[in-house]
Amino acid sequence: MPDLLARSAVRLDAAAADRDDAVRQCGLALVSAGAAEPGYVEAMLDRERTVSTYVGEGVAIPHGTLAGKELVHHDALCVLRFPGGVDWNGERVALCVGIAARDDGHVRILSELAQILLDPGRARRLRETADADEVIRLLRPDGEENAQ
Amino acid sequence: MPQRTVTIASRTGLHARPANLFVQAAAAQDVPVRIRAGERTAPADSILAVLALGAGHGAEVTLEADDGPGADAALDALAALLARDLDAEEPAGA
């Protein structure tokens, strides 16, 4: 099974003109990782225009609509950091965690991701580390290393 | 303490869109409301805390508020929201 977060889907120095551009870049990262069909990018933009995926603390978690789930090949994340910030309906976003999830995977993935982001230490390192491998370690759900 | 136990009706569970609508509604209430799923309790107006609950379709959650004016009305409103399939109310084409 492919990794949830591929090394190639982590970019610490991204820049985006606006929110839609940032969402599109997240979608393309997921498509490039082989996690979804190109049409998933549009599904992510649709979701964002319907309800913002901003979750506070400068973090947004773009993902597709319900209909877009059929375009997902396997559950995956991408991490794009925007050091220059992106205007997100008046909020400033510096970290996007893009999500592609099949079936019921998204509830579990969102829950694990939210638990990580609720931990102030982990969330801060996620925002500040210069090491992409650390980003991958930080987003690894608790206990996964022990899972068979 | 006033409580309501309700089953998550949204097809895909209490995640992004249904969670957003729920959190917005909770923030608009006159009293703070907590939501409990299993061992976890979250302030109902925190999107991250609500997402962290990982409440899927059919999960049973408990809403609670401290005793006081407005508590029952707030719980009734939020329980009614969770009992609806919020995913089914997505605008056509979304």
gemmi code that builds the backbone of each chain (N, CA, C; Angstrom):
import gemmi

chains = {
    "A": [
        ("MET", (0.853, -1.197, 0.000), (0.000, 0.000, 0.000), (0.891, 1.250, 0.000)),
        ("PRO", (0.574, 2.239, -0.834), (1.415, 3.443, -0.907), (1.373, 4.216, 0.409)),
        ("ASP", (2.442, 4.957, 0.653), (2.467, 5.802, 1.850), (1.351, 6.832, 1.799)),
        ("LEU", (0.819, 7.164, 2.984), (-0.211, 8.198, 3.053), (0.355, 9.540, 2.602)),
        ("LEU", (1.581, 9.812, 3.024), (2.220, 11.075, 2.648), (3.548, 10.771, 1.959)),
        ("ALA", (3.567, 10.960, 0.638), (4.786, 10.696, -0.127), (5.750, 11.873, 0.041)),
        ("ARG", (7.039, 11.553, 0.010), (8.062, 12.601, 0.135), (7.886, 13.656, -0.952)),
        ("SER", (7.484, 13.206, -2.143), (7.331, 14.142, -3.270), (6.120, 15.053, -3.107)),
        ("ALA", (5.252, 14.730, -2.151), (4.044, 15.542, -1.940), (4.233, 16.534, -0.788)),
        ("VAL", (5.490, 16.733, -0.389), (5.796, 17.728, 0.661), (6.589, 18.858, 0.020)),
        ("ARG", (6.061, 20.069, 0.126), (6.788, 21.252, -0.382), (6.765, 22.329, 0.675)),
        ("LEU", (7.956, 22.721, 1.114), (8.030, 23.659, 2.231), (8.136, 25.110, 1.782)),
        ("ASP", (8.313, 25.314, 0.479), (8.561, 26.682, 0.012), (7.635, 27.045, -1.149)),
        ("ALA", (6.363, 26.681, -1.021), (5.417, 26.984, -2.088), (4.981, 28.452, -2.009)),
        ("ALA", (4.474, 28.953, -3.114), (3.904, 30.297, -3.153), (2.646, 30.230, -4.004)),
        ("ALA", (1.602, 30.940, -3.577), (0.343, 30.914, -4.318), (-0.221, 32.324, -4.426)),
        ("ALA", (-0.839, 32.598, -5.566), (-1.412, 33.923, -5.808), (-2.641, 34.156, -4.945)),
        ("ASP", (-3.406, 33.105, -4.744), (-4.629, 33.232, -3.956), (-5.068, 31.843, -3.486)),
        ("ARG", (-6.229, 31.820, -2.825), (-6.718, 30.568, -2.253), (-6.903, 29.493, -3.313)),
        ("ASP", (-7.566, 29.832, -4.416), (-7.816, 28.824, -5.448), (-6.515, 28.263, -6.009)),
        ("ASP", (-5.529, 29.139, -6.159), (-4.222, 28.702, -6.654), (-3.615, 27.703, -5.670)),
        ("ALA", (-3.720, 27.990, -4.392), (-3.163, 27.093, -3.373), (-3.883, 25.743, -3.390)),
        ("VAL", (-5.204, 25.778, -3.499), (-5.979, 24.534, -3.542), (-5.598, 23.730, -4.778)),
        ("ARG", (-5.449, 24.436, -5.898), (-5.086, 23.764, -7.151), (-3.712, 23.089, -7.018)),
        ("GLN", (-2.779, 23.780, -6.393), (-1.441, 23.193, -6.209), (-1.500, 21.951, -5.320)),
        ("CYS", (-2.350, 22.008, -4.299), (-2.523, 20.824, -3.444), (-3.091, 19.670, -4.266)),
        ("GLY", (-4.090, 19.981, -5.066), (-4.711, 18.946, -5.884), (-3.711, 18.329, -6.854)),
        ("LEU", (-2.902, 19.171, -7.481), (-1.921, 18.661, -8.439), (-0.877, 17.804, -7.734)),
        ("ALA", (-0.526, 18.159, -6.504), (0.437, 17.347, -5.747), (-0.137, 15.957, -5.497)),
        ("LEU", (-1.427, 15.892, -5.198), (-2.069, 14.596, -4.955), (-2.189, 13.796, -6.252)),
        ("VAL", (-2.494, 14.507, -7.341), (-2.587, 13.836, -8.646), (-1.206, 13.318, -9.061)),
        ("SER", (-0.179, 14.137, -8.876), (1.186, 13.729, -9.229), (1.638, 12.534, -8.422)),
        ("ALA", (1.157, 12.433, -7.176), (1.531, 11.310, -6.321), (0.772, 10.034, -6.717)),
        ("GLY", (-0.107, 10.165, -7.712), (-0.860, 9.001, -8.170), (-2.060, 8.684, -7.302)),
        ("ALA", (-2.429, 9.623, -6.427), (-3.510, 9.356, -5.487), (-4.892, 9.609, -6.082)),
        ("ALA", (-4.960, 10.434, -7.136), (-6.280, 10.792, -7.660), (-6.194, 11.141, -9.144)),
        ("GLU", (-7.341, 11.092, -9.787), (-7.475, 11.532, -11.175), (-7.375, 13.054, -11.229)),
        ("PRO", (-6.954, 13.592, -12.386), (-6.850, 15.056, -12.507), (-8.140, 15.792, -12.128)),
        ("GLY", (-9.298, 15.177, -12.367), (-10.568, 15.820, -12.057), (-10.758, 16.106, -10.575)),
        ("TYR", (-9.946, 15.472, -9.747), (-10.072, 15.687, -8.309), (-9.727, 17.133, -7.915)),
        ("VAL", (-8.871, 17.756, -8.729), (-8.494, 19.150, -8.451), (-9.749, 20.027, -8.456)),
        ("GLU", (-10.590, 19.823, -9.466), (-11.826, 20.611, -9.574), (-12.770, 20.300, -8.404)),
        ("ALA", (-12.786, 19.022, -7.988), (-13.632, 18.640, -6.846), (-13.166, 19.353, -5.577)),
        ("MET", (-11.855, 19.552, -5.458), (-11.330, 20.270, -4.290), (-11.714, 21.748, -4.342)),
        ("LEU", (-11.660, 22.326, -5.545), (-12.050, 23.730, -5.684), (-13.537, 23.899, -5.380)),
        ("ASP", (-14.353, 22.941, -5.838), (-15.792, 22.987, -5.564), (-16.037, 22.976, -4.055)),
        ("ARG", (-15.347, 22.077, -3.364), (-15.507, 21.980, -1.908), (-15.152, 23.304, -1.238)),
        ("GLU", (-14.032, 23.857, -1.668), (-13.540, 25.069, -1.010), (-14.503, 26.229, -1.216)),
        ("ARG", (-15.125, 26.264, -2.408), (-16.060, 27.358, -2.701), (-17.377, 27.161, -1.954)),
        ("THR", (-17.687, 25.914, -1.612), (-18.926, 25.643, -0.882), (-18.736, 25.939, 0.605)),
        ("VAL", (-17.698, 25.345, 1.171), (-17.383, 25.572, 2.582), (-15.875, 25.625, 2.721)),
        ("SER", (-15.388, 26.656, 3.371), (-13.948, 26.785, 3.573), (-13.407, 25.616, 4.381)),
        ("THR", (-12.213, 25.156, 4.022), (-11.571, 24.101, 4.806), (-10.551, 24.693, 5.784)),
        ("TYR", (-10.626, 26.003, 5.999), (-9.757, 26.630, 6.997), (-10.126, 26.095, 8.382)),
        ("VAL", (-9.120, 25.663, 9.147), (-9.419, 25.102, 10.465), (-8.803, 25.906, 11.604)),
        ("GLY", (-8.237, 27.065, 11.299), (-7.665, 27.886, 12.354), (-6.152, 27.780, 12.393)),
        ("GLU", (-5.516, 28.700, 13.146), (-4.062, 28.664, 13.344), (-3.282, 28.673, 12.037)),
        ("GLY", (-3.853, 29.321, 11.008), (-3.118, 29.424, 9.745), (-3.071, 28.145, 8.934)),
        ("VAL", (-3.981, 27.216, 9.233), (-3.965, 25.917, 8.558), (-5.273, 25.691, 7.798)),
        ("ALA", (-5.164, 25.204, 6.564), (-6.336, 24.776, 5.799), (-6.111, 23.331, 5.362)),
        ("ILE", (-7.203, 22.603, 5.216), (-7.099, 21.180, 4.844), (-7.965, 20.890, 3.609)),
        ("PRO", (-7.541, 21.404, 2.451), (-8.360, 21.232, 1.236), (-8.576, 19.754, 0.892)),
        ("HIS", (-9.786, 19.443, 0.479), (-10.104, 18.084, 0.041), (-11.320, 18.159, -0.868)),
        ("GLY", (-11.646, 17.039, -1.512), (-12.687, 17.047, -2.531), (-14.102, 16.961, -1.979)),
        ("THR", (-15.057, 17.116, -2.866), (-16.457, 16.922, -2.512), (-16.756, 15.424, -2.422)),
        ("LEU", (-17.945, 15.160, -1.935), (-18.434, 13.783, -1.872), (-18.356, 13.135, -3.261)),
        ("ALA", (-18.807, 13.864, -4.269), (-18.814, 13.332, -5.629), (-17.390, 13.041, -6.102)),
        ("GLY", (-16.439, 13.819, -5.616), (-15.055, 13.668, -6.057), (-14.370, 12.428, -5.527)),
        ("LYS", (-14.988, 11.782, -4.552), (-14.353, 10.605, -3.956), (-14.082, 9.505, -4.973)),
        ("GLU", (-14.954, 9.458, -5.996), (-14.782, 8.404, -7.010), (-13.513, 8.588, -7.824)),
        ("LEU", (-12.945, 9.788, -7.752), (-11.733, 10.071, -8.519), (-10.464, 9.745, -7.738)),
        ("VAL", (-10.635, 9.258, -6.521), (-9.478, 8.968, -5.661), (-9.051, 7.521, -5.831)),
        ("HIS", (-7.747, 7.329, -6.079), (-7.203, 5.973, -6.210), (-6.837, 5.389, -4.857)),
        ("HIS", (-6.176, 6.180, -4.039), (-5.834, 5.702, -2.700), (-5.736, 6.887, -1.746)),
        ("ASP", (-5.941, 6.625, -0.468), (-5.880, 7.675, 0.543), (-4.491, 8.314, 0.529)),
        ("ALA", (-4.458, 9.632, 0.560), (-3.166, 10.317, 0.518), (-3.280, 11.716, 1.099)),
        ("LEU", (-2.149, 12.216, 1.555), (-2.037, 13.597, 2.008), (-0.975, 14.297, 1.171)),
        ("CYS", (-1.051, 15.622, 1.153), (0.082, 16.404, 0.680), (0.238, 17.572, 1.647)),
        ("VAL", (1.456, 18.069, 1.743), (1.726, 19.208, 2.626), (2.393, 20.296, 1.803)),
        ("LEU", (1.741, 21.450, 1.734), (2.336, 22.600, 1.067), (2.405, 23.742, 2.070)),
        ("ARG", (3.612, 24.229, 2.265), (3.765, 25.388, 3.144), (3.967, 26.629, 2.304)),
        ("PHE", (3.304, 27.692, 2.723), (3.372, 28.956, 2.005), (3.974, 30.006, 2.931)),
        ("PRO", (5.296, 30.149, 2.903), (5.951, 31.087, 3.825), (5.421, 32.515, 3.661)),
        ("GLY", (5.008, 32.865, 2.453), (4.501, 34.214, 2.222), (3.034, 34.372, 2.598)),
        ("GLY", (2.402, 33.286, 2.969), (0.995, 33.332, 3.355), (0.071, 33.396, 2.145)),
        ("VAL", (-1.145, 32.925, 2.343), (-2.175, 32.975, 1.304), (-3.439, 33.527, 1.947)),
        ("ASP", (-4.049, 34.509, 1.305), (-5.301, 35.047, 1.833), (-6.413, 34.020, 1.637)),
        ("TRP", (-7.065, 33.659, 2.751), (-8.070, 32.591, 2.727), (-9.356, 33.180, 3.296)),
        ("ASN", (-10.099, 33.857, 2.462), (-11.330, 34.532, 2.913), (-11.049, 35.443, 4.108)),
        ("GLY", (-9.920, 36.156, 4.040), (-9.610, 37.086, 5.117), (-8.688, 36.519, 6.176)),
        ("GLU", (-8.521, 35.212, 6.205), (-7.557, 34.604, 7.126), (-6.249, 34.399, 6.360)),
        ("ARG", (-5.148, 34.263, 7.117), (-3.870, 34.025, 6.466), (-3.463, 32.572, 6.679)),
        ("VAL", (-3.305, 31.874, 5.567), (-2.933, 30.461, 5.637), (-1.463, 30.298, 5.262)),
        ("ALA", (-0.728, 29.581, 6.102), (0.683, 29.321, 5.832), (0.951, 27.834, 5.628)),
        ("LEU", (-0.047, 27.012, 5.949), (0.134, 25.558, 5.835), (-1.139, 24.923, 5.289)),
        ("CYS", (-0.984, 24.189, 4.195), (-2.112, 23.422, 3.657), (-1.785, 21.940, 3.758)),
        ("VAL", (-2.721, 21.182, 4.299), (-2.614, 19.732, 4.241), (-3.753, 19.262, 3.343)),
        ("GLY", (-3.406, 18.895, 2.123), (-4.416, 18.435, 1.166), (-4.728, 16.972, 1.411)),
        ("ILE", (-5.990, 16.614, 1.179), (-6.428, 15.252, 1.494), (-7.154, 14.633, 0.308)),
        ("ALA", (-6.765, 13.410, -0.021), (-7.558, 12.580, -0.939), (-7.952, 11.349, -0.152)),
        ("ALA", (-9.240, 11.026, -0.119), (-9.658, 9.863, 0.665), (-10.804, 9.148, -0.018)),
        ("ARG", (-10.726, 7.838, 0.030), (-11.788, 7.011, -0.525), (-12.755, 6.613, 0.577)),
        ("ASP", (-13.983, 6.331, 0.184), (-14.958, 5.722, 1.084), (-14.979, 6.393, 2.454)),
        ("ASP", (-14.816, 5.605, 3.496), (-14.907, 6.178, 4.836), (-13.556, 6.633, 5.363)),
        ("GLY", (-12.547, 6.560, 4.498), (-11.202, 6.913, 4.954), (-11.078, 8.324, 5.477)),
        ("HIS", (-11.909, 9.242, 4.935), (-11.684, 10.641, 5.284), (-12.015, 10.965, 6.735)),
        ("VAL", (-13.002, 10.284, 7.311), (-13.336, 10.578, 8.711), (-12.151, 10.234, 9.611)),
        ("ARG", (-11.557, 9.058, 9.344), (-10.410, 8.631, 10.143), (-9.205, 9.548, 9.892)),
        ("ILE", (-8.966, 9.867, 8.613), (-7.807, 10.702, 8.290), (-7.969, 12.095, 8.880)),
        ("LEU", (-9.156, 12.669, 8.729), (-9.393, 14.005, 9.294), (-9.247, 13.980, 10.804)),
        ("SER", (-9.733, 12.906, 11.429), (-9.645, 12.804, 12.882), (-8.188, 12.742, 13.324)),
        ("GLU", (-7.402, 11.913, 12.648), (-5.988, 11.795, 13.013), (-5.248, 13.105, 12.766)),
        ("LEU", (-5.571, 13.723, 11.632), (-4.922, 14.992, 11.307), (-5.294, 16.068, 12.329)),
        ("ALA", (-6.566, 16.123, 12.684), (-7.022, 17.129, 13.656), (-6.352, 16.919, 15.009)),
        ("GLN", (-6.193, 15.661, 15.405), (-5.537, 15.394, 16.691), (-4.089, 15.864, 16.676)),
        ("ILE", (-3.429, 15.694, 15.536), (-2.050, 16.159, 15.415), (-2.005, 17.683, 15.482)),
        ("LEU", (-2.935, 18.338, 14.764), (-2.931, 19.804, 14.717), (-3.347, 20.419, 16.051)),
        ("LEU", (-4.092, 19.665, 16.858), (-4.513, 20.166, 18.175), (-3.361, 20.130, 19.169)),
        ("ASP", (-2.325, 19.376, 18.840), (-1.157, 19.299, 19.714), (-0.254, 20.489, 19.371)),
        ("PRO", (-0.171, 21.484, 20.264), (0.516, 22.731, 19.895), (1.972, 22.506, 19.482)),
        ("GLY", (2.658, 21.590, 20.145), (4.056, 21.340, 19.823), (4.230, 20.770, 18.424)),
        ("ARG", (3.406, 19.777, 18.119), (3.488, 19.165, 16.785), (3.065, 20.152, 15.709)),
        ("ALA", (2.021, 20.916, 15.994), (1.528, 21.877, 14.997), (2.594, 22.937, 14.715)),
        ("ARG", (3.297, 23.364, 15.776), (4.319, 24.392, 15.584), (5.472, 23.843, 14.753)),
        ("ARG", (5.904, 22.609, 15.053), (7.000, 22.026, 14.283), (6.597, 21.819, 12.831)),
        ("LEU", (5.341, 21.475, 12.643), (4.836, 21.319, 11.284), (4.932, 22.633, 10.510)),
        ("ARG", (4.689, 23.723, 11.213), (4.748, 25.036, 10.568), (6.178, 25.516, 10.378)),
        ("GLU", (7.102, 25.069, 11.261), (8.422, 25.701, 11.292), (9.571, 24.844, 10.795)),
        ("THR", (9.437, 23.532, 10.827), (10.603, 22.706, 10.492), (11.063, 22.925, 9.057)),
        ("ALA", (12.381, 22.847, 8.867), (12.943, 22.976, 7.523), (13.202, 21.599, 6.919)),
        ("ASP", (12.774, 20.561, 7.617), (13.098, 19.187, 7.236), (11.828, 18.461, 6.767)),
        ("ALA", (11.776, 18.174, 5.476), (10.573, 17.524, 4.924), (10.339, 16.156, 5.554)),
        ("ASP", (11.428, 15.462, 5.898), (11.255, 14.152, 6.525), (10.599, 14.276, 7.895)),
        ("GLU", (10.880, 15.393, 8.577), (10.225, 15.599, 9.871), (8.724, 15.817, 9.675)),
        ("VAL", (8.353, 16.515, 8.601), (6.926, 16.702, 8.297), (6.249, 15.341, 8.155)),
        ("ILE", (6.924, 14.444, 7.466), (6.354, 13.105, 7.264), (6.206, 12.388, 8.608)),
        ("ARG", (7.225, 12.512, 9.457), (7.149, 11.869, 10.778), (6.035, 12.488, 11.623)),
        ("LEU", (5.920, 13.828, 11.551), (4.908, 14.516, 12.370), (3.489, 14.123, 11.980)),
        ("LEU", (3.294, 13.813, 10.701), (1.939, 13.500, 10.236), (1.643, 12.007, 10.265)),
        ("ARG", (2.598, 11.253, 10.742), (2.343, 9.823, 10.877), (1.433, 9.630, 12.086)),
        ("PRO", (0.284, 8.975, 11.889), (-0.635, 8.816, 13.022), (0.040, 8.070, 14.165)),
        ("ASP", (-0.349, 8.408, 15.383), (0.209, 7.728, 16.549), (0.019, 6.232, 16.415)),
        ("GLY", (1.088, 5.503, 16.686), (0.962, 4.049, 16.740), (1.115, 3.366, 15.401)),
        ("GLU", (1.182, 4.158, 14.318), (1.238, 3.506, 13.014), (2.500, 2.676, 12.854)),
        ("GLU", (3.589, 3.157, 13.499), (4.846, 2.427, 13.375), (4.716, 0.995, 13.887)),
        ("ASN", (3.809, 0.824, 14.854), (3.664, -0.498, 15.442), (2.629, -1.355, 14.713)),
        ("ALA", (1.866, -0.695, 13.841), (0.798, -1.433, 13.166), (1.390, -2.382, 12.133)),
        ("GLN", (0.802, -3.533, 12.028), (1.282, -4.502, 11.032), (0.404, -4.433, 9.799)),
    ],
    "B": [
        ("MET", (-27.275, 18.181, 34.515), (-26.760, 18.864, 33.331), (-27.567, 18.439, 32.107)),
        ("PRO", (-28.126, 19.410, 31.362), (-28.918, 19.050, 30.180), (-28.052, 18.359, 29.129)),
        ("GLN", (-28.588, 17.292, 28.567), (-27.872, 16.522, 27.551), (-28.823, 16.088, 26.455)),
        ("ARG", (-28.285, 15.824, 25.277), (-29.038, 15.187, 24.204), (-28.120, 14.157, 23.563)),
        ("THR", (-28.629, 12.965, 23.368), (-27.849, 11.967, 22.641), (-28.456, 11.830, 21.253)),
        ("VAL", (-27.594, 11.879, 20.249), (-28.085, 11.892, 18.873), (-27.149, 11.064, 18.000)),
        ("THR", (-27.715, 10.499, 16.943), (-26.930, 9.697, 15.992), (-26.583, 10.550, 14.784)),
        ("ILE", (-25.329, 10.506, 14.377), (-24.882, 11.308, 13.237), (-25.547, 10.804, 11.954)),
        ("ALA", (-26.338, 11.676, 11.334), (-27.104, 11.254, 10.165), (-26.350, 11.489, 8.856)),
        ("SER", (-25.411, 12.415, 8.854), (-24.725, 12.718, 7.593), (-24.023, 11.478, 7.070)),
        ("ARG", (-24.207, 11.245, 5.805), (-23.716, 10.040, 5.155), (-22.234, 9.790, 5.386)),
        ("THR", (-21.478, 10.869, 5.343), (-20.029, 10.692, 5.438), (-19.523, 11.018, 6.833)),
        ("GLY", (-20.437, 11.215, 7.766), (-20.007, 11.464, 9.138), (-19.817, 12.940, 9.438)),
        ("LEU", (-19.371, 13.189, 10.661), (-19.207, 14.579, 11.108), (-17.810, 15.031, 10.705)),
        ("HIS", (-17.637, 15.315, 9.425), (-16.334, 15.753, 8.926), (-16.501, 17.133, 8.322)),
        ("ALA", (-15.723, 17.449, 7.326), (-15.560, 18.832, 6.900), (-16.850, 19.651, 6.804)),
        ("ARG", (-17.697, 19.333, 5.827), (-18.831, 20.233, 5.621), (-19.862, 20.144, 6.748)),
        ("PRO", (-20.345, 18.951, 7.062), (-21.272, 18.866, 8.196), (-20.648, 19.403, 9.482)),
        ("ALA", (-19.358, 19.146, 9.658), (-18.688, 19.637, 10.869), (-18.652, 21.161, 10.884)),
        ("ASN", (-18.389, 21.753, 9.711), (-18.369, 23.211, 9.633), (-19.717, 23.807, 9.989)),
        ("LEU", (-20.789, 23.238, 9.409), (-22.130, 23.762, 9.676), (-22.462, 23.623, 11.161)),
        ("PHE", (-22.072, 22.485, 11.728), (-22.340, 22.233, 13.137), (-21.588, 23.232, 14.025)),
        ("VAL", (-20.313, 23.428, 13.716), (-19.487, 24.327, 14.533), (-19.991, 25.770, 14.442)),
        ("GLN", (-20.388, 26.175, 13.225), (-20.937, 27.534, 13.062), (-22.209, 27.696, 13.887)),
        ("ALA", (-23.054, 26.669, 13.852), (-24.305, 26.728, 14.612), (-24.017, 26.747, 16.113)),
        ("ALA", (-23.018, 25.980, 16.530), (-22.669, 25.936, 17.952), (-22.148, 27.289, 18.422)),
        ("ALA", (-21.339, 27.925, 17.569), (-20.771, 29.219, 17.935), (-21.857, 30.285, 18.042)),
        ("ALA", (-22.967, 30.070, 17.337), (-24.044, 31.064, 17.330), (-24.991, 30.905, 18.523)),
        ("GLN", (-24.811, 29.837, 19.298), (-25.697, 29.628, 20.452), (-25.319, 30.573, 21.603)),
        ("ASP", (-26.267, 30.764, 22.501), (-26.036, 31.676, 23.628), (-25.178, 31.039, 24.718)),
        ("VAL", (-25.101, 29.703, 24.705), (-24.352, 29.019, 25.767), (-23.301, 28.092, 25.143)),
        ("PRO", (-22.187, 27.880, 25.832), (-21.191, 26.934, 25.332), (-21.735, 25.510, 25.373)),
        ("VAL", (-21.512, 24.778, 24.307), (-21.982, 23.392, 24.221), (-20.769, 22.490, 24.014)),
        ("ARG", (-20.804, 21.342, 24.659), (-19.748, 20.345, 24.450), (-20.336, 19.153, 23.704)),
        ("ILE", (-19.492, 18.490, 22.941), (-19.918, 17.286, 22.229), (-18.989, 16.153, 22.635)),
        ("ARG", (-19.602, 15.014, 22.972), (-18.823, 13.873, 23.438), (-19.052, 12.687, 22.507)),
        ("ALA", (-17.971, 12.039, 22.113), (-18.058, 10.816, 21.311), (-17.081, 9.829, 21.922)),
        ("GLY", (-17.588, 8.745, 22.446), (-16.712, 7.787, 23.117), (-16.044, 8.453, 24.317)),
        ("GLU", (-14.729, 8.371, 24.360), (-13.981, 8.905, 25.496), (-13.667, 10.387, 25.334)),
        ("ARG", (-13.880, 10.909, 24.131), (-13.439, 12.273, 23.853), (-14.570, 13.281, 24.012)),
        ("THR", (-14.233, 14.435, 24.577), (-15.176, 15.539, 24.663), (-14.537, 16.755, 24.026)),
        ("ALA", (-15.315, 17.478, 23.232), (-14.782, 18.636, 22.524), (-15.707, 19.827, 22.709)),
        ("PRO", (-15.148, 21.038, 22.747), (-16.008, 22.218, 22.651), (-16.657, 22.205, 21.266)),
        ("ALA", (-17.970, 22.359, 21.227), (-18.684, 22.188, 19.959), (-18.370, 23.288, 18.958)),
        ("ASP", (-17.736, 24.376, 19.421), (-17.457, 25.469, 18.486), (-16.012, 25.451, 17.978)),
        ("SER", (-15.287, 24.350, 18.207), (-13.918, 24.230, 17.695), (-13.866, 23.198, 16.583)),
        ("ILE", (-13.597, 23.657, 15.363), (-13.624, 22.744, 14.223), (-12.598, 21.630, 14.380)),
        ("LEU", (-11.400, 21.968, 14.812), (-10.384, 20.914, 14.941), (-10.778, 19.895, 15.996)),
        ("ALA", (-11.292, 20.389, 17.124), (-11.666, 19.475, 18.207), (-12.820, 18.574, 17.772)),
        ("VAL", (-13.754, 19.131, 16.998), (-14.887, 18.330, 16.519), (-14.408, 17.296, 15.496)),
        ("LEU", (-13.501, 17.710, 14.604), (-12.963, 16.751, 13.626), (-12.200, 15.633, 14.325)),
        ("ALA", (-11.498, 15.991, 15.397), (-10.687, 15.002, 16.107), (-11.548, 13.894, 16.717)),
        ("LEU", (-12.839, 14.173, 16.922), (-13.731, 13.146, 17.476), (-13.843, 11.950, 16.532)),
        ("GLY", (-13.717, 12.215, 15.242), (-13.807, 11.128, 14.263), (-15.159, 10.429, 14.267)),
        ("ALA", (-16.220, 11.205, 14.430), (-17.557, 10.607, 14.506), (-18.086, 10.318, 13.100)),
        ("GLY", (-18.174, 9.054, 12.758), (-18.645, 8.661, 11.438), (-20.160, 8.586, 11.369)),
        ("HIS", (-20.669, 8.266, 10.191), (-22.109, 8.076, 10.009), (-22.609, 7.001, 10.978)),
        ("GLY", (-23.689, 7.315, 11.658), (-24.266, 6.337, 12.571), (-23.654, 6.353, 13.971)),
        ("ALA", (-22.618, 7.151, 14.153), (-22.001, 7.239, 15.485), (-22.949, 7.969, 16.436)),
        ("GLU", (-22.943, 7.551, 17.684), (-23.777, 8.200, 18.687), (-22.930, 9.225, 19.436)),
        ("VAL", (-23.413, 10.443, 19.503), (-22.694, 11.481, 20.236), (-23.631, 12.101, 21.261)),
        ("THR", (-23.053, 12.690, 22.291), (-23.839, 13.353, 23.318), (-23.471, 14.827, 23.355)),
        ("LEU", (-24.502, 15.650, 23.298), (-24.317, 17.092, 23.435), (-24.661, 17.472, 24.858)),
        ("GLU", (-23.877, 18.347, 25.450), (-24.196, 18.775, 26.808), (-23.844, 20.236, 27.003)),
        ("ALA", (-24.577, 20.855, 27.936), (-24.337, 22.261, 28.274), (-24.574, 22.414, 29.767)),
        ("ASP", (-23.975, 23.439, 30.365), (-24.230, 23.702, 31.774), (-25.668, 24.177, 31.938)),
        ("ASP", (-26.226, 23.885, 33.108), (-27.578, 24.322, 33.418), (-27.699, 25.827, 33.267)),
        ("GLY", (-28.791, 26.278, 32.716), (-28.975, 27.727, 32.639), (-29.929, 28.066, 31.519)),
        ("PRO", (-30.297, 29.352, 31.466), (-31.240, 29.777, 30.431), (-30.632, 29.552, 29.050)),
        ("GLY", (-31.406, 29.014, 28.162), (-30.925, 28.831, 26.790), (-30.267, 27.492, 26.544)),
        ("ALA", (-29.943, 26.755, 27.600), (-29.221, 25.496, 27.406), (-30.060, 24.500, 26.605)),
        ("ASP", (-31.316, 24.340, 26.995), (-32.154, 23.351, 26.309), (-32.392, 23.734, 24.848)),
        ("ALA", (-32.610, 25.011, 24.621), (-32.860, 25.458, 23.247), (-31.625, 25.219, 22.380)),
        ("ALA", (-30.454, 25.491, 22.938), (-29.213, 25.305, 22.181), (-29.015, 23.827, 21.851)),
        ("LEU", (-29.237, 22.972, 22.845), (-29.043, 21.535, 22.618), (-30.047, 21.002, 21.606)),
        ("ASP", (-31.283, 21.478, 21.696), (-32.303, 21.028, 20.738), (-31.923, 21.414, 19.310)),
        ("ALA", (-31.460, 22.649, 19.155), (-31.118, 23.127, 17.817), (-29.960, 22.320, 17.239)),
        ("LEU", (-28.935, 22.078, 18.050), (-27.753, 21.375, 17.548), (-28.038, 19.888, 17.323)),
        ("ALA", (-28.855, 19.315, 18.202), (-29.210, 17.896, 18.028), (-29.996, 17.714, 16.733)),
        ("ALA", (-30.882, 18.665, 16.451), (-31.675, 18.578, 15.220), (-30.780, 18.659, 13.991)),
        ("LEU", (-29.747, 19.463, 14.087), (-28.811, 19.613, 12.968), (-28.082, 18.290, 12.702)),
        ("LEU", (-27.610, 17.656, 13.768), (-26.860, 16.401, 13.601), (-27.754, 15.267, 13.111)),
        ("ALA", (-29.052, 15.387, 13.383), (-29.984, 14.328, 12.984), (-30.369, 14.443, 11.510)),
        ("ARG", (-29.887, 15.508, 10.860), (-30.143, 15.681, 9.427), (-28.940, 15.212, 8.627)),
        ("ASP", (-29.181, 14.731, 7.389), (-28.067, 14.372, 6.517), (-27.581, 15.636, 5.830)),
        ("LEU", (-26.578, 16.268, 6.423), (-26.110, 17.555, 5.908), (-25.399, 17.401, 4.562)),
        ("ASP", (-24.871, 16.217, 4.289), (-24.232, 16.001, 2.991), (-25.263, 16.003, 1.867)),
        ("ALA", (-26.494, 15.574, 2.203), (-27.538, 15.512, 1.190), (-28.002, 16.909, 0.802)),
        ("GLU", (-27.609, 17.904, 1.617), (-28.069, 19.267, 1.360), (-27.035, 20.084, 0.614)),
        ("GLU", (-26.019, 19.384, 0.085), (-25.029, 20.085, -0.722), (-25.706, 20.655, -1.949)),
        ("PRO", (-25.295, 21.846, -2.365), (-25.858, 22.403, -3.585), (-25.597, 21.459, -4.759)),
        ("ALA", (-26.537, 21.403, -5.686), (-26.389, 20.522, -6.838), (-25.082, 20.818, -7.545)),
        ("GLY", (-24.405, 19.750, -7.941), (-23.167, 19.919, -8.693), (-21.942, 20.058, -7.816)),
        ("ALA", (-22.120, 20.255, -6.520), (-20.959, 20.434, -5.649), (-20.383, 19.085, -5.263)),
    ],
}
model = gemmi.Model(1)
for chain_id, residues in chains.items():
    chain = gemmi.Chain(chain_id)
    for i, (resn, *xyz) in enumerate(residues, 1):
        res = gemmi.Residue()
        res.name, res.seqid = resn, gemmi.SeqId(i, " ")
        for name, pos in zip(("N", "CA", "C"), xyz):
            atom = gemmi.Atom()
            atom.name, atom.element = name, gemmi.Element(name[0])
            atom.pos, atom.b_iso = gemmi.Position(*pos), 0.0
            res.add_atom(atom)
        chain.add_residue(res)
    model.add_chain(chain)
structure = gemmi.Structure()
structure.add_model(model)
structure.setup_entities()
